[in-house]
Amino acid sequence: MRPAHLVEAVLFSSARPVSRKTLASCTGLSAEEVESALSELAERYSPERSGVVLREVAGGWQLATNPSCATAVERFRGEARPAPLSTAAHEVLTCVLYLGPLTRGAISRVRGVNSDAVVRNLLERGLLVEKGASGEGQAALLDVTEEFLISAGASSRGDFPPLESLVREEELDQVRERVLGRGEGG
């Protein structure tokens, strides 16, 4: 078997992104052979040449349908696209992405409104996950999931613009105060 065949078979059988390290481990290939195989597959599965594409997401590699074929795939599956995220959902995800992990209370303080229903929806959609607690007997911490990174087409949090490039320092200080529960009557 050629290295590209081995890597392709593993990626085809996985519903989740597969890291280079895992690809090397399960195929018995060297890191260089995995890189060469991924390059070959990227060419074979380029969006211009195939209905399947090779994507680097969430710290790994994944075979996925070409986005330009989405309508045909949805018709075949009989599925509608999930409802678009609300502005409130985008706000919650942004809070958790840039300031998280956060408790539900901290998210609500940052936004200035109760966010429980939005958080519950994002948990159900698999875009947020509970990751332990802020301390013994404390509220659960929420963080973005690998599914969120995949849907955003990101490999990691580092793929997003730095918070400081989006918000003035004074505004950021006010938000940090709210997160800590010390601002605006907190």
Phi and psi restraints in degrees (value plus and minus 20) as a CYANA .aco file:
   2 ARG   PHI     -95.6   -55.6
   2 ARG   PSI     130.4   170.4
   3 PRO   PHI     -73.8   -33.8
   3 PRO   PSI     -61.2   -21.2
   4 ALA   PHI     -82.3   -42.3
   4 ALA   PSI     -54.2   -14.2
   5 HIS   PHI     -86.0   -46.0
   5 HIS   PSI     -61.9   -21.9
   6 LEU   PHI     -84.9   -44.9
   6 LEU   PSI     -67.1   -27.1
   7 VAL   PHI     -84.3   -44.3
   7 VAL   PSI     -62.7   -22.7
   8 GLU   PHI     -80.1   -40.1
   8 GLU   PSI     -63.6   -23.6
   9 ALA   PHI     -83.3   -43.3
   9 ALA   PSI     -62.4   -22.4
  10 VAL   PHI     -84.9   -44.9
  10 VAL   PSI     -67.4   -27.4
  11 LEU   PHI     -82.6   -42.6
  11 LEU   PSI     -59.2   -19.2
  12 PHE   PHI     -83.0   -43.0
  12 PHE   PSI     -55.3   -15.3
  13 SER   PHI    -104.9   -64.9
  13 SER   PSI     -27.3    12.7
  14 SER   PHI    -124.2   -84.2
  14 SER   PSI     112.7   152.7
  15 ALA   PHI    -103.2   -63.2
  15 ALA   PSI     -32.8     7.2
  16 ARG   PHI    -135.7   -95.7
  16 ARG   PSI     138.5   178.5
  17 PRO   PHI     -80.1   -40.1
  17 PRO   PSI     125.8   165.8
  18 VAL   PHI    -137.9   -97.9
  18 VAL   PSI     108.1   148.1
  19 SER   PHI     -92.5   -52.5
  19 SER   PSI     140.1   180.1
  20 ARG   PHI     -78.0   -38.0
  20 ARG   PSI     -62.2   -22.2
  21 LYS   PHI     -81.0   -41.0
  21 LYS   PSI     -64.5   -24.5
  22 THR   PHI     -86.8   -46.8
  22 THR   PSI     -60.0   -20.0
  23 LEU   PHI     -79.6   -39.6
  23 LEU   PSI     -63.7   -23.7
  24 ALA   PHI     -85.2   -45.2
  24 ALA   PSI     -63.4   -23.4
  25 SER   PHI     -83.8   -43.8
  25 SER   PSI     -68.3   -28.3
  26 CYS   PHI     -98.8   -58.8
  26 CYS   PSI     -42.2    -2.2
  27 THR   PHI    -116.7   -76.7
  27 THR   PSI     -36.2     3.8
  28 GLY   PHI      57.2    97.2
  28 GLY   PSI      -5.5    34.5
  29 LEU   PHI    -109.3   -69.3
  29 LEU   PSI     136.9   176.9
  30 SER   PHI     -97.5   -57.5
  30 SER   PSI     145.8   185.8
  31 ALA   PHI     -79.1   -39.1
  31 ALA   PSI     -58.8   -18.8
  32 GLU   PHI     -86.6   -46.6
  32 GLU   PSI     -59.8   -19.8
  33 GLU   PHI     -86.5   -46.5
  33 GLU   PSI     -57.9   -17.9
  34 VAL   PHI     -83.4   -43.4
  34 VAL   PSI     -65.4   -25.4
  35 GLU   PHI     -79.4   -39.4
  35 GLU   PSI     -64.8   -24.8
  36 SER   PHI     -83.0   -43.0
  36 SER   PSI     -62.2   -22.2
  37 ALA   PHI     -83.9   -43.9
  37 ALA   PSI     -63.0   -23.0
  38 LEU   PHI     -83.2   -43.2
  38 LEU   PSI     -58.8   -18.8
  39 SER   PHI     -83.0   -43.0
  39 SER   PSI     -63.8   -23.8
  40 GLU   PHI     -83.3   -43.3
  40 GLU   PSI     -63.4   -23.4
  41 LEU   PHI     -87.6   -47.6
  41 LEU   PSI     -56.3   -16.3
  42 ALA   PHI     -81.3   -41.3
  42 ALA   PSI     -58.1   -18.1
  43 GLU   PHI     -90.6   -50.6
  43 GLU   PSI     -64.5   -24.5
  44 ARG   PHI     -83.2   -43.2
  44 ARG   PSI     -58.4   -18.4
  45 TYR   PHI    -125.3   -85.3
  45 TYR   PSI      15.7    55.7
  46 SER   PHI     -90.9   -50.9
  46 SER   PSI     128.9   168.9
  47 PRO   PHI     -78.2   -38.2
  47 PRO   PSI     -46.4    -6.4
  48 GLU   PHI     -98.7   -58.7
  48 GLU   PSI     -38.1     1.9
  49 ARG   PHI    -134.6   -94.6
  49 ARG   PSI     -30.1     9.9
  50 SER   PHI    -169.2  -129.2
  50 SER   PSI     133.9   173.9
  51 GLY   PHI    -101.4   -61.4
  51 GLY   PSI     -26.8    13.2
  52 VAL   PHI    -137.4   -97.4
  52 VAL   PSI     119.7   159.7
  53 VAL   PHI    -144.9  -104.9
  53 VAL   PSI     135.1   175.1
  54 LEU   PHI    -120.1   -80.1
  54 LEU   PSI     101.9   141.9
  55 ARG   PHI    -139.1   -99.1
  55 ARG   PSI     122.6   162.6
  56 GLU   PHI    -119.8   -79.8
  56 GLU   PSI      89.2   129.2
  57 VAL   PHI    -161.9  -121.9
  57 VAL   PSI     130.8   170.8
  58 ALA   PHI      28.6    68.6
  58 ALA   PSI      20.5    60.5
  59 GLY   PHI      57.6    97.6
  59 GLY   PSI      -5.5    34.5
  60 GLY   PHI    -173.9  -133.9
  60 GLY   PSI    -188.4  -148.4
  61 TRP   PHI    -139.1   -99.1
  61 TRP   PSI     125.7   165.7
  62 GLN   PHI    -169.6  -129.6
  62 GLN   PSI     120.5   160.5
  63 LEU   PHI    -107.8   -67.8
  63 LEU   PSI     115.3   155.3
  64 ALA   PHI    -165.3  -125.3
  64 ALA   PSI     142.6   182.6
  65 THR   PHI     -90.5   -50.5
  65 THR   PSI     126.9   166.9
  66 ASN   PHI     -85.2   -45.2
  66 ASN   PSI     106.0   146.0
  67 PRO   PHI     -73.8   -33.8
  67 PRO   PSI     -48.5    -8.5
  68 SER   PHI     -90.4   -50.4
  68 SER   PSI     -31.1     8.9
  69 CYS   PHI    -121.1   -81.1
  69 CYS   PSI     -11.7    28.3
  70 ALA   PHI     -76.6   -36.6
  70 ALA   PSI     -62.3   -22.3
  71 THR   PHI     -81.2   -41.2
  71 THR   PSI     -65.1   -25.1
  72 ALA   PHI     -85.0   -45.0
  72 ALA   PSI     -62.0   -22.0
  73 VAL   PHI     -84.9   -44.9
  73 VAL   PSI     -63.2   -23.2
  74 GLU   PHI     -83.7   -43.7
  74 GLU   PSI     -61.2   -21.2
  75 ARG   PHI     -82.5   -42.5
  75 ARG   PSI     -63.3   -23.3
  76 PHE   PHI     -80.6   -40.6
  76 PHE   PSI     -66.2   -26.2
  77 ARG   PHI     -96.4   -56.4
  77 ARG   PSI     -35.5     4.5
  78 GLY   PHI      50.3    90.3
  78 GLY   PSI       4.4    44.4
  79 GLU   PHI    -126.3   -86.3
  79 GLU   PSI     126.8   166.8
  80 ALA   PHI    -117.1   -77.1
  80 ALA   PSI     137.3   177.3
  81 ARG   PHI     -82.7   -42.7
  81 ARG   PSI     126.6   166.6
  82 PRO   PHI     -81.9   -41.9
  82 PRO   PSI     131.8   171.8
  83 ALA   PHI     -74.9   -34.9
  83 ALA   PSI     119.8   159.8
  84 PRO   PHI     -83.2   -43.2
  84 PRO   PSI     133.1   173.1
  85 LEU   PHI     -90.9   -50.9
  85 LEU   PSI     121.5   161.5
  86 SER   PHI     -94.5   -54.5
  86 SER   PSI     147.3   187.3
  87 THR   PHI     -79.7   -39.7
  87 THR   PSI     -60.3   -20.3
  88 ALA   PHI     -81.6   -41.6
  88 ALA   PSI     -61.2   -21.2
  89 ALA   PHI     -84.2   -44.2
  89 ALA   PSI     -61.9   -21.9
  90 HIS   PHI     -81.0   -41.0
  90 HIS   PSI     -60.2   -20.2
  91 GLU   PHI     -83.2   -43.2
  91 GLU   PSI     -65.0   -25.0
  92 VAL   PHI     -83.4   -43.4
  92 VAL   PSI     -66.2   -26.2
  93 LEU   PHI     -81.0   -41.0
  93 LEU   PSI     -58.9   -18.9
  94 THR   PHI     -84.6   -44.6
  94 THR   PSI     -63.8   -23.8
  95 CYS   PHI     -77.6   -37.6
  95 CYS   PSI     -68.9   -28.9
  96 VAL   PHI     -89.8   -49.8
  96 VAL   PSI     -60.0   -20.0
  97 LEU   PHI     -80.1   -40.1
  97 LEU   PSI     -67.8   -27.8
  98 TYR   PHI    -110.4   -70.4
  98 TYR   PSI     -47.4    -7.4
  99 LEU   PHI    -135.3   -95.3
  99 LEU   PSI     -28.8    11.2
 100 GLY   PHI    -100.9   -60.9
 100 GLY   PSI     156.4   196.4
 101 PRO   PHI     -88.1   -48.1
 101 PRO   PSI     127.6   167.6
 102 LEU   PHI    -151.5  -111.5
 102 LEU   PSI     136.0   176.0
 103 THR   PHI    -101.5   -61.5
 103 THR   PSI     144.9   184.9
 104 ARG   PHI     -78.3   -38.3
 104 ARG   PSI     -61.8   -21.8
 105 GLY   PHI     -80.9   -40.9
 105 GLY   PSI     -62.3   -22.3
 106 ALA   PHI     -84.7   -44.7
 106 ALA   PSI     -59.7   -19.7
 107 ILE   PHI     -81.5   -41.5
 107 ILE   PSI     -66.0   -26.0
 108 SER   PHI     -83.4   -43.4
 108 SER   PSI     -58.5   -18.5
 109 ARG   PHI     -85.6   -45.6
 109 ARG   PSI     -61.3   -21.3
 110 VAL   PHI     -83.4   -43.4
 110 VAL   PSI     -64.8   -24.8
 111 ARG   PHI     -98.4   -58.4
 111 ARG   PSI     -43.7    -3.7
 112 GLY   PHI      62.3   102.3
 112 GLY   PSI     -10.8    29.2
 113 VAL   PHI    -163.8  -123.8
 113 VAL   PSI     137.6   177.6
 114 ASN   PHI     -84.0   -44.0
 114 ASN   PSI     108.9   148.9
 115 SER   PHI    -134.1   -94.1
 115 SER   PSI      -8.9    31.1
 116 ASP   PHI     -77.2   -37.2
 116 ASP   PSI     -65.7   -25.7
 117 ALA   PHI     -84.7   -44.7
 117 ALA   PSI     -59.9   -19.9
 118 VAL   PHI     -86.3   -46.3
 118 VAL   PSI     -64.4   -24.4
 119 VAL   PHI     -80.9   -40.9
 119 VAL   PSI     -64.8   -24.8
 120 ARG   PHI     -78.2   -38.2
 120 ARG   PSI     -64.5   -24.5
 121 ASN   PHI     -81.6   -41.6
 121 ASN   PSI     -62.9   -22.9
 122 LEU   PHI     -88.6   -48.6
 122 LEU   PSI     -53.2   -13.2
 123 LEU   PHI     -85.1   -45.1
 123 LEU   PSI     -64.6   -24.6
 124 GLU   PHI     -83.4   -43.4
 124 GLU   PSI     -54.8   -14.8
 125 ARG   PHI    -101.6   -61.6
 125 ARG   PSI     -25.1    14.9
 126 GLY   PHI      58.2    98.2
 126 GLY   PSI      -1.1    38.9
 127 LEU   PHI    -114.8   -74.8
 127 LEU   PSI     -40.0     0.0
 128 LEU   PHI    -144.2  -104.2
 128 LEU   PSI     134.8   174.8
 129 VAL   PHI    -161.7  -121.7
 129 VAL   PSI     127.5   167.5
 130 GLU   PHI    -101.8   -61.8
 130 GLU   PSI     109.5   149.5
 131 LYS   PHI    -146.8  -106.8
 131 LYS   PSI      62.2   102.2
 132 GLY   PHI      50.2    90.2
 132 GLY   PSI    -178.9  -138.9
 133 ALA   PHI    -153.3  -113.3
 133 ALA   PSI     142.9   182.9
 134 SER   PHI     -94.0   -54.0
 134 SER   PSI     -31.7     8.3
 135 GLY   PHI     155.2   195.2
 135 GLY   PSI     151.9   191.9
 136 GLU   PHI     -78.9   -38.9
 136 GLU   PSI     108.3   148.3
 137 GLY   PHI      52.7    92.7
 137 GLY   PSI      -8.5    31.5
 138 GLN   PHI    -118.8   -78.8
 138 GLN   PSI     151.0   191.0
 139 ALA   PHI     -87.8   -47.8
 139 ALA   PSI     132.5   172.5
 140 ALA   PHI     -86.0   -46.0
 140 ALA   PSI     125.6   165.6
 141 LEU   PHI    -112.1   -72.1
 141 LEU   PSI     120.5   160.5
 142 LEU   PHI    -129.2   -89.2
 142 LEU   PSI     121.6   161.6
 143 ASP   PHI    -159.9  -119.9
 143 ASP   PSI     141.6   181.6
 144 VAL   PHI     -93.1   -53.1
 144 VAL   PSI     133.5   173.5
 145 THR   PHI    -121.1   -81.1
 145 THR   PSI     150.2   190.2
 146 GLU   PHI     -81.4   -41.4
 146 GLU   PSI     -56.1   -16.1
 147 GLU   PHI     -79.8   -39.8
 147 GLU   PSI     -59.8   -19.8
 148 PHE   PHI     -80.9   -40.9
 148 PHE   PSI     -68.0   -28.0
 149 LEU   PHI     -80.1   -40.1
 149 LEU   PSI     -63.0   -23.0
 150 ILE   PHI     -81.3   -41.3
 150 ILE   PSI     -66.9   -26.9
 151 SER   PHI     -86.9   -46.9
 151 SER   PSI     -47.0    -7.0
 152 ALA   PHI    -105.8   -65.8
 152 ALA   PSI     -25.3    14.7
 153 GLY   PHI      49.7    89.7
 153 GLY   PSI       9.0    49.0
 154 ALA   PHI    -131.3   -91.3
 154 ALA   PSI     126.8   166.8
 155 SER   PHI    -103.6   -63.6
 155 SER   PSI     -51.4   -11.4
 156 SER   PHI    -181.5  -141.5
 156 SER   PSI     156.8   196.8
 157 ARG   PHI     -78.9   -38.9
 157 ARG   PSI     -50.6   -10.6
 158 GLY   PHI     -82.4   -42.4
 158 GLY   PSI     -35.1     4.9
 159 ASP   PHI     -97.6   -57.6
 159 ASP   PSI     -32.1     7.9
 160 PHE   PHI    -111.0   -71.0
 160 PHE   PSI     131.9   171.9
 161 PRO   PHI     -81.7   -41.7
 161 PRO   PSI     126.5   166.5
 162 PRO   PHI     -80.9   -40.9
 162 PRO   PSI     122.2   162.2
 163 LEU   PHI     -76.4   -36.4
 163 LEU   PSI     -59.1   -19.1
 164 GLU   PHI     -81.9   -41.9
 164 GLU   PSI     -42.6    -2.6
 165 SER   PHI    -103.8   -63.8
 165 SER   PSI     -29.5    10.5
 166 LEU   PHI    -126.7   -86.7
 166 LEU   PSI     -45.3    -5.3
 167 VAL   PHI    -154.1  -114.1
 167 VAL   PSI     121.1   161.1
 168 ARG   PHI     -86.2   -46.2
 168 ARG   PSI     130.6   170.6
 169 GLU   PHI     -76.9   -36.9
 169 GLU   PSI     -59.2   -19.2
 170 GLU   PHI     -83.2   -43.2
 170 GLU   PSI     -62.1   -22.1
 171 GLU   PHI     -85.8   -45.8
 171 GLU   PSI     -60.5   -20.5
 172 LEU   PHI     -83.4   -43.4
 172 LEU   PSI     -59.4   -19.4
 173 ASP   PHI     -81.9   -41.9
 173 ASP   PSI     -61.7   -21.7
 174 GLN   PHI     -83.2   -43.2
 174 GLN   PSI     -61.6   -21.6
 175 VAL   PHI     -84.7   -44.7
 175 VAL   PSI     -63.6   -23.6
 176 ARG   PHI     -81.4   -41.4
 176 ARG   PSI     -57.8   -17.8
 177 GLU   PHI     -81.8   -41.8
 177 GLU   PSI     -62.3   -22.3
 178 ARG   PHI     -84.8   -44.8
 178 ARG   PSI     -60.7   -20.7
 179 VAL   PHI     -78.7   -38.7
 179 VAL   PSI     -61.4   -21.4
 180 LEU   PHI     -97.9   -57.9
 180 LEU   PSI     -25.8    14.2
 181 GLY   PHI      57.7    97.7
 181 GLY   PSI       2.2    42.2
 182 ARG   PHI    -127.6   -87.6
 182 ARG   PSI     -28.8    11.2
 183 GLY   PHI    -124.3   -84.3
 183 GLY   PSI     134.3   174.3
 184 GLU   PHI      32.1    72.1
 184 GLU   PSI      35.8    75.8
 185 GLY   PHI      59.4    99.4
 185 GLY   PSI     -12.1    27.9
